[in-house]
């Protein structure tokens, strides 16, 4: 969506038409990344697979020479939120461990493991180490869409843009 916004200078009608045409070329619209991966590489349905970076890299590792990764110049930075739910952690006696795990995620060691497992590290040193698998590209984050609640309402609530553009 962000790419289409840039391409069509935020003209809503052209953006929706572009995204709708993209979805019309999808023979299968799986509910998640793993299902889409199976559909593409195991069932051989589709000519192009739009995937998360880590999924594309895993496919190349598992099926060497069978796919080519085309990196866009512009994409979305998708970072799942991480947090300690203090009430639950206290209840289960894991508050200290949970907080330590959260701190560890951003340590150089953990960032290296993240890169090694095909996820884009946040740490510049780890990112540089894995630069061959994570080329530079322009990334927008959820703030570009007004934050999670606004993005949910506009794009994914019942009757929102996703429902509009995926009607067959």
Secondary structure as GFF3:
##gff-version 3
##sequence-region A 1 168
A	DSSP	alpha_helix	2	7	.	.	.	ID=ss1
A	DSSP	alpha_helix	12	24	.	.	.	ID=ss2
A	DSSP	alpha_helix	33	37	.	.	.	ID=ss3
A	DSSP	pi_helix	38	42	.	.	.	ID=ss4
A	DSSP	alpha_helix	53	62	.	.	.	ID=ss5
A	DSSP	beta_strand	74	76	.	.	.	ID=ss6
A	DSSP	alpha_helix	86	91	.	.	.	ID=ss7
A	DSSP	alpha_helix	95	104	.	.	.	ID=ss8
A	DSSP	alpha_helix	108	116	.	.	.	ID=ss9
A	DSSP	alpha_helix	124	129	.	.	.	ID=ss10
A	DSSP	beta_strand	138	140	.	.	.	ID=ss11
A	DSSP	three_ten_helix	142	145	.	.	.	ID=ss12
A	DSSP	alpha_helix	148	151	.	.	.	ID=ss13
A	DSSP	pi_helix	152	156	.	.	.	ID=ss14
A	DSSP	alpha_helix	161	165	.	.	.	ID=ss15
###
